[in-house]
Amino acid sequence: MPHELPKLPYAPDALEPHIDKMTMEIHHGKHHNAYVTNLNKALESAADWQGKSLEDLCRNIATVPEGIRTAVRNNGGGHWNHSLFWTLMGHGKGGEPTGKIAEVIKSTFTDFANFRSKFGEAAMSRFGSGWAWLAKTKDGRFEIVSTPNQDNPLMDGRDAVLGLDVWEHAYYLKYQNRRADYVAAWWNLLNWDEINKRV
């Protein structure tokens, strides 16, 4: 089955005023849709890989046929990253973390303020396009990491708990070059119930 663009779990204007409706429509309907289209196109020449899940493609990126590996990395990664990203946010969310993620933040980063600061540093220090993540290692440790382009923690053998898109297309219409303002606003949208499913 070809990969498909998932529907947004809320209306395009649901994240306002923090992320505007037009950005969401373009980000989801154009950028994310293009990743899906280009991933399916890349897989046309690799029948053995067409039935693989998106997660399998990312976790096994090193063994994807060399001729399509870059296309699958960029577009499969983009599809997986965005499919997760939409679910981590919601209207009327934000606030202090609750549940298991709150325990992880306290035990690993001392408190939420310190976690926010360190996560923000990862988001701000990513040169050009990429992502900031809270990732879980195979041995159960939690780390803040940053990846370029559409790479993700799955490609390095980790699990992704939380991810923030810092490509300019994620924020430029509203925030222009003020990535720091976008990062600060994003904390008001976090769906801790959904994030807890990934801890």
C-alpha positions as a printed Julia matrix, in Angstrom:
199×3 Matrix{Float64}:
  0.0    0.0    0.0
  1.33   3.45  -0.84
  2.02   5.72   2.1
 -0.7    8.28   2.75
 -0.91  11.75   4.26
 -2.58  11.5    7.68
 -5.32  13.94   8.54
 -4.55  16.62  11.09
 -6.02  15.66  14.49
 -7.54  19.16  14.77
 -8.64  22.03  12.54
 -5.85  24.02  10.81
 -6.64  27.06  12.97
 -6.77  25.1   16.25
 -3.2   26.02  17.27
 -3.67  29.77  16.94
 -2.38  32.16  18.12
  0.84  30.16  18.53
  0.87  28.59  15.06
 -1.32  30.26  12.46
 -3.84  28.61  10.15
 -1.99  29.41   6.92
  1.26  27.94   8.21
 -0.56  24.75   9.21
 -2.31  24.47   5.84
  0.94  24.9    3.92
  3.04  22.82   6.33
  0.63  19.88   6.34
 -1.03  20.13   2.95
  2.03  21.08   0.88
  5.27  20.17   2.68
  4.14  16.98   4.43
  2.14  15.91   1.39
  5.23  16.33  -0.8
  7.24  14.03   1.48
  4.57  11.34   1.12
  4.4   11.72  -2.68
  8.18  11.64  -3.07
  8.57   8.67  -0.72
  6.07   6.64  -2.75
  7.87   7.63  -5.95
 11.25   6.55  -4.54
  9.85   3.17  -3.48
  8.47   2.4   -6.94
 11.83   0.92  -7.92
 12.22  -1.18  -4.75
  9.41  -3.72  -4.55
 10.88  -5.41  -1.45
 10.6   -2.16   0.49
  7.13  -1.05  -0.61
  5.34  -3.02   2.1
  7.58  -1.83   4.93
  6.13   0.43   7.6
  7.36   3.98   7.88
  9.04   3.09  11.18
 10.83   0.13   9.58
 12.1    2.34   6.77
 13.56   4.81   9.26
 15.04   2.21  11.62
 16.64   0.32   8.72
 17.71   3.3    6.64
 21.29   1.99   6.39
 20.09  -1.08   4.47
 17.71   0.69   2.09
 19.06   0.29  -1.48
 21.74   2.88  -2.08
 20.08   4.27  -5.19
 17.01   5.41  -3.24
 18.45   5.71   0.27
 18.79   9.51   0.28
 15.27   9.98  -1.09
 13.84   7.57   1.49
 15.86   9.18   4.28
 14.65  12.67   3.41
 11.06  11.9    2.46
 10.42   8.91   4.7
 11.98  10.82   7.56
  9.91  13.88   6.72
  6.72  11.81   6.61
  7.44  10.06   9.92
  8.58  13.23  11.7
  5.55  15.25  10.7
  3.1   12.43  11.38
  4.4   12.44  14.96
  4.7   16.23  15.23
  1.0   16.89  14.58
 -0.05  14.53  17.38
  2.2   16.15  19.99
  0.26  19.42  19.89
 -3.3   20.5   20.51
 -5.67  23.32  21.34
 -5.8   24.25  25.02
 -2.78  22.13  25.85
  0.61  23.14  27.26
  1.31  23.87  30.89
  3.4   21.76  33.21
  4.06  18.15  32.19
  2.08  15.42  33.93
  2.35  11.67  34.31
  5.4    9.62  33.33
  6.99  12.39  31.27
  6.98  14.63  34.35
  8.86  11.94  36.27
 11.38  11.53  33.43
 12.0   15.26  33.25
 12.5   15.52  37.01
 14.85  12.53  37.26
 16.88  13.37  34.14
 16.85  17.17  33.99
 16.07  18.19  37.62
 13.0   20.26  36.7
 10.84  21.44  33.81
 12.56  24.84  33.58
 15.96  23.21  33.09
 14.51  20.77  30.54
 12.91  23.62  28.6
 16.18  25.51  28.59
 18.24  22.58  27.35
 15.66  21.55  24.77
 15.49  25.16  23.57
 19.28  25.22  23.2
 19.08  22.14  20.96
 16.38  23.79  18.85
 18.22  27.1   18.57
 21.67  25.66  17.9
 20.55  23.53  14.95
 22.09  25.38  12.0
 19.8   25.54   9.0
 16.97  23.01   8.92
 16.3   20.17  11.32
 14.67  18.99  14.51
 15.15  18.97  18.28
 14.16  15.78  20.11
 13.76  14.14  23.46
 14.87  10.61  22.65
 14.99   7.35  24.56
 18.03   5.11  24.15
 17.97   1.31  23.95
 19.1    1.13  27.59
 16.28   3.4   28.75
 18.12   6.7   29.15
 16.57   9.95  27.96
 18.59  12.43  25.92
 18.01  15.73  24.16
 19.38  15.52  20.63
 19.2   17.5   17.43
 19.13  16.09  13.9
 19.68  17.74  10.51
 17.1   17.93   7.76
 14.47  15.15   8.2
 16.65  12.72  10.13
 15.16  11.35  13.35
 16.19   9.32  16.41
 14.93   6.06  14.88
 17.76   6.23  12.35
 20.25   6.07  15.24
 18.52   3.26  17.12
 16.65   5.49  19.57
 12.94   6.1   20.16
 11.47   9.58  19.75
  9.43  10.88  22.69
  9.09  14.53  21.71
 10.1   16.42  18.56
 10.13  20.04  17.42
 10.37  21.03  13.77
 12.75  23.98  13.35
 12.67  24.16   9.57
 11.81  27.71   8.56
  8.63  26.55   6.81
  7.31  25.58  10.27
  7.28  29.17  11.51
  8.39  31.76   8.94
  4.98  33.17   7.98
  4.23  34.19  11.57
  7.64  34.56  13.18
  9.9   35.38  10.2
 13.49  34.84  11.44
 12.5   34.78  15.14
 12.98  31.08  15.79
 13.28  31.74  19.52
  9.77  33.21  19.63
  8.38  30.18  17.79
 10.15  27.77  20.17
  8.81  29.68  23.18
  5.26  29.67  21.81
  5.37  25.95  21.01
  5.45  24.98  24.7
  1.87  26.29  24.96
  0.68  23.55  22.61
  2.2   20.37  24.02
 -0.18  17.47  24.45
  1.32  15.74  27.49
 -1.23  12.9   27.34
  0.0   11.99  23.87
  3.65  12.43  24.83
  3.15  10.07  27.78
  2.24   7.3   25.34
  5.81   7.45  24.04
  7.73   7.41  27.32
